[in-house]
Structure formats: C-alpha cells, structure tokens
Amino acid sequence: MHQEIPVDERLIFAVDLPTVTEARHFIDRLEGQVRFFKLGLELFMAGGIFELVDELRHRDARVFVDLKFFDVPATVARAVARLAERGATFATVHGNQSMMEAAAAAKGEQLKILAVTALTSLDRGDLDDLGFACDLDALVLSRARRALEAGCDGVVSSGLEVKRLRQEVDGRLVVVTPGIRPLDNRETDDQKRIVTPTEALQEGADYLVVGRPIRDAADPAKAAAAIQTEIRQALLRDAAS
C-alpha cells in the first residue's frame, strides 16, 4: 500500500549539474513536469545551493538535499537544524546510530531524515572491498531497522531491496529509490542495482529519483512527462489489484 503522496511529487529529478545557473535552466525546462528536485554534492561545491533551495520553495516545489551527513553527532545536528530552517522536505544521513539519532532530533516538524542503506553504485564485490562480510540484503534491512529506531523517517534504497523492506521492516517507512532507468534507457553507467519506474513502484517504493535519463534526453521535459505517465499507470494498476 503506497502512502498518500501527490502523484506528481513521486518523481524526484536529480539536479546533478556543475553550476547553479545550469540547474536553474534545467528546472525552468521541467516546469509543469517535475515538482520535486534533489540537490547534491556537485551543486553544493558550486556554491549557491541554499539560494536555489529558497527559489524552489518559492515556486512551491519540494526539495531533497542529498549531502549524506556524516560527522560527529553534534555537528550533524547543527547542520540538519540549519537545513530545516530552509524548508527542505528530505535530507540524507549516512552515519552510525548516534549520527542518525542526532539528525532525527534536530529535524523539526517538516524536514524528513532519510538514512542511506547501501549506495546503488555498490555491488557484492564493492562491499567485499569495504570489508562488509554480511549479505547486501541483510545490510540494507539492518540499516533500515536501525534508522527507524533512531527516529529517521525513511531510507534511500535500491528498488531491488524495497520488497523485503516492506515485508520485514515497517510499512510506515518512507522509501526513496534511486537508480531508476526507464526500460528504453538501461545504459551502462555507475549505477549497478537499477530498476524501472514500474518495477520500483510495484515493489513498494514511494519516491523515484531519476537523473541521467531526464538530464541527458534530447527533450528533458518530454522524458520527464513519459516517466510521470508510467508512474500514474503503475499506481492505477496497483490500486486496481
């Protein structure tokens, strides 16, 4: 059962662009097709990200600030509190239990904290390199359970793990799924654990993060519209079943 989320807010466009000027240009091009935007490290390093947050909120758009906070708990708490003042909807934390607890305690009423489970660019070989001996699914489930215990609102998780999250963790969990590739756009890149929009929604994802398939399309607005159509159709089939 999907949470009560406006259908046109389920698609989150990853604004992975090198300058704020280019980001503004792309956001303008997607007017009417996308109402939720993810701002990450690349834009943060370009400067001006918080002015862009303010501009998006002025447009009544939703903002996901994906900086994957990882620092001593007191620093994480202060950073989250400052972000909460800007009206962002989501923020990510990638740390241990005390960091997640600090972020959750400082988030305020509107901001939701998402714990990163395992990056969608990682596979079994990468986890071996990092020294994680546990199964990838077990790692994701453990991180999700600990995130809820810490007071986080949800997780960022590959669509390949969403079904087990829904079955074995908690239906209240907000699940944001990156690594989304439309069926006709399954190019090889650094995302290893990918699914289509329909697959992710059928497994129980709440929000879908899409970057390159929109950003690199000949007509980004048309590509976004096609994904929004697929989302609506998948939700209608889900409601009818």
Secondary structure as UniProt FT lines:
FT   HELIX           7..9
FT   STRAND          11..14
FT   HELIX           20..29
FT   TURN            30..33
FT   STRAND          36..39
FT   HELIX           41..46
FT   HELIX           49..58
FT   TURN            59..60
FT   STRAND          62..69
FT   HELIX           73..84
FT   TURN            85..87
FT   STRAND          90..93
FT   HELIX           97..106
FT   TURN            108..110
FT   STRAND          112..116
FT   TURN            120..121
FT   HELIX           124..130
FT   HELIX           136..150
FT   STRAND          154..156
FT   TURN            159..161
FT   HELIX           162..168
FT   TURN            171..172
FT   STRAND          174..177
FT   TURN            183..184
FT   HELIX           197..203
FT   STRAND          207..210
FT   HELIX           212..215
FT   HELIX           220..240
//
